[in-house]
Amino acid sequence: MTQEQSEIERKIQSMVWEGEPSRAVITQRTYPTEIEDLWDAIVTPERLSRWFLPITGDLREGGRYQLEGNAGGTITQCKAPNLVSVTWEMFGDIGWLNVNLEALGNQSTRLTLEHIAHETADTLQFWDQYGPGALGVGWDLGLSGLPKYLASADDFNPEVEETWVASAEGRDFIRSCSDEWVAAALAYGTDSQQAQEAGDRTVAFYTGDAVE
């Protein structure tokens, strides 16, 4: 179901984005396929819906997209087969998403996903409460079907996914991902107690468990 944690890198980075102090949650992972195939899997609506979510809209640079039951926004860059950038608009908030692909060999491609948010009072309060895992674990779950799809071309099944997430294996996966984001927060310079407490709240959010 999932890609091995050892194959995934996670980090947090401060930056200036759109002229404002910002913070990015970054995940990097490698897939055993050619760059053209991975690009096609993430930008072609028919293929994207088979491992992630259905997408509609004017799917070209400058157009707007909408993920079913999730975020929408504007496609700001689309440079095949290396870069797609979009605004990530949800619940009245806006962020920015950059997905970069890099060919490492004939059958290996590195994907780097960067989710950026301005450091507003609200986002900093949310960060203090949940840490980077709030976004990071969401992307870990969102990307978890991609390796399986590339290996077998099996379609995404929401009911199977929901059952798996609620299973012991799925809950262990969420905890493991959260622990990795806690480690990324520590490397970023977050206080250890604050990082762990935020990680625990993230796990509780995704699993429905009470914080111990």
Backbone hydrogen bonds, N-H to C=O, Kabsch-Sander energy under -0.5 kcal/mol:
donor,donor_aa,acceptor,acceptor_aa,energy
7,E,4,E,-1.7
8,I,5,Q,-1.8
9,E,28,Q,-2.9
11,K,26,I,-2.3
13,Q,24,A,-2.1
15,M,22,S,-2.1
17,W,15,M,-0.6
17,W,20,E,-2.9
20,E,17,W,-1.7
22,S,15,M,-3.2
23,R,117,A,-2.6
24,A,13,Q,-2.8
25,V,115,H,-2.5
26,I,11,K,-2.9
26,I,24,A,-0.5
27,T,113,L,-2.4
28,Q,9,E,-2.6
29,R,111,L,-2.5
30,T,7,E,-0.6
31,Y,109,T,-2.9
33,T,31,Y,-2.0
38,L,34,E,-2.1
39,W,35,I,-2.8
40,D,36,E,-2.2
41,A,37,D,-2.0
42,I,38,L,-1.4
42,I,39,W,-0.6
43,V,39,W,-1.5
44,T,40,D,-1.9
47,R,44,T,-0.6
48,L,44,T,-3.1
49,S,45,P,-2.1
50,R,47,R,-1.1
51,W,47,R,-0.5
51,W,48,L,-1.2
52,F,48,L,-2.6
56,T,66,Q,-2.1
58,D,64,R,-2.0
59,L,57,G,-1.3
60,R,58,D,-2.2
62,G,75,I,-3.8
63,G,60,R,-2.7
65,Y,73,G,-2.4
66,Q,56,T,-2.2
67,L,71,A,-2.8
68,E,54,P,-2.7
70,N,67,L,-2.3
72,G,89,E,-2.0
73,G,65,Y,-1.9
75,I,63,G,-3.1
76,T,74,T,-1.0
76,T,85,S,-1.5
77,Q,85,S,-1.8
79,K,83,L,-3.3
80,A,78,C,-0.7
82,N,79,K,-2.5
83,L,79,K,-2.1
84,V,99,V,-1.9
85,S,77,Q,-2.4
86,V,97,L,-2.5
87,T,74,T,-2.2
88,W,95,G,-3.1
89,E,72,G,-3.2
89,E,87,T,-0.6
90,M,88,W,-0.5
90,M,93,D,-2.1
93,D,90,M,-2.2
95,G,88,W,-1.7
96,W,116,I,-2.1
97,L,86,V,-3.0
98,N,114,E,-2.5
99,V,84,V,-2.5
100,N,98,N,-0.5
100,N,112,T,-2.7
101,L,82,N,-2.6
102,E,110,R,-2.2
104,L,108,S,-2.9
105,G,108,S,-1.3
108,S,105,G,-1.0
109,T,31,Y,-2.4
110,R,102,E,-3.0
111,L,29,R,-3.4
112,T,100,N,-2.7
113,L,27,T,-3.0
113,L,111,L,-0.5
114,E,98,N,-2.7
115,H,25,V,-2.7
116,I,96,W,-3.2
116,I,114,E,-0.6
117,A,23,R,-2.2
119,E,21,P,-2.8
120,T,118,H,-1.8
124,L,120,T,-2.5
125,Q,121,A,-2.0
126,F,122,D,-2.3
127,W,123,T,-2.5
128,D,124,L,-2.5
129,Q,125,Q,-1.7
130,Y,126,F,-2.7
131,G,127,W,-2.7
134,A,131,G,-1.2
135,L,132,P,-0.7
136,G,132,P,-3.1
137,V,133,G,-2.7
138,G,133,G,-0.6
139,W,135,L,-2.1
140,D,136,G,-2.4
141,L,137,V,-2.6
142,G,138,G,-2.5
143,L,139,W,-2.6
144,S,140,D,-0.6
144,S,141,L,-0.7
146,L,143,L,-1.3
148,K,144,S,-0.5
149,Y,145,G,-2.4
150,L,146,L,-2.7
151,A,147,P,-1.8
152,S,148,K,-2.2
153,A,149,Y,-3.2
156,F,50,R,-1.2
161,E,157,N,-2.6
162,E,158,P,-2.7
163,T,159,E,-2.1
164,W,160,V,-2.4
165,V,161,E,-2.7
166,A,162,E,-1.6
167,S,163,T,-0.6
167,S,164,W,-1.1
170,G,164,W,-0.8
171,R,167,S,-2.6
172,D,168,A,-2.2
173,F,169,E,-2.0
174,I,170,G,-2.2
175,R,171,R,-2.3
176,S,172,D,-2.6
177,C,173,F,-2.7
178,S,174,I,-2.6
179,D,175,R,-2.5
180,E,176,S,-1.8
181,W,177,C,-2.0
182,V,178,S,-2.3
183,A,179,D,-2.2
184,A,180,E,-1.9
185,A,181,W,-2.3
186,L,182,V,-2.3
187,A,183,A,-2.2
188,Y,184,A,-1.5
189,G,185,A,-0.9
189,G,186,L,-0.7
190,T,185,A,-2.5
195,A,191,D,-2.8
196,Q,192,S,-2.3
197,E,193,Q,-2.6
198,A,194,Q,-2.3
199,G,195,A,-2.1
200,D,196,Q,-2.4
201,R,197,E,-2.0
202,T,198,A,-2.1
203,V,199,G,-2.3
204,A,200,D,-2.3
205,F,201,R,-2.2
206,Y,202,T,-2.2
207,T,203,V,-2.3
208,G,204,A,-2.2
